[in-house]
Amino acid sequence: MQVIRGLHNIRAHHHGCVATIGNFDGVHLGHQSVLRHLREKGAEFGLPATVITFEPQPREFFTPDAAPARLTRLREKLQAMYEAGIERVVILEFNRKF
């Protein structure tokens, strides 16, 4: 699985994908269903199944004192996506520039 940190690291060879976007904290059964559908569509179109996610999570940025505790660390989230057959993960830094 390829991990791309930031839009500035997307290159010409990354052109084209089937993507979903979200926090994917916990990678629960609902997430797993979305990822399975993503893989199927990627296979159908011959494009890499790509997850776009955020670091930190938006609620951690906007309300750091009130943000819920994470269910999984980033490393665990990436491992779960790898195990789900995701080919590419784009991690966007959620900050004031975003």
Stockholm file with secondary structure:
# STOCKHOLM 1.0

chainA/1-98         MQVIRGLHNIRAHHHGCVATIGNFDGVHLGHQSVLRHLREKGAEFGLPATVITFEPQPREFFTPDAAPARLTRLREKLQAMYEAGIERVVILEFNRKF
#=GR chainA/1-98 SS CEEEESGGGCCGGGCCCEEEESCCSSCCHHHHHHHHHHHHHHHHHTCCEEEEEEESCHHHHHCTTTCCCCSSCHHHHHHHHHHTTCCEEEEEECSTTC
#=GC SS_cons        CEEEESGGGCCGGGCCCEEEESCCSSCCHHHHHHHHHHHHHHHHHTCCEEEEEEESCHHHHHCTTTCCCCSSCHHHHHHHHHHTTCCEEEEEECSTTC
//
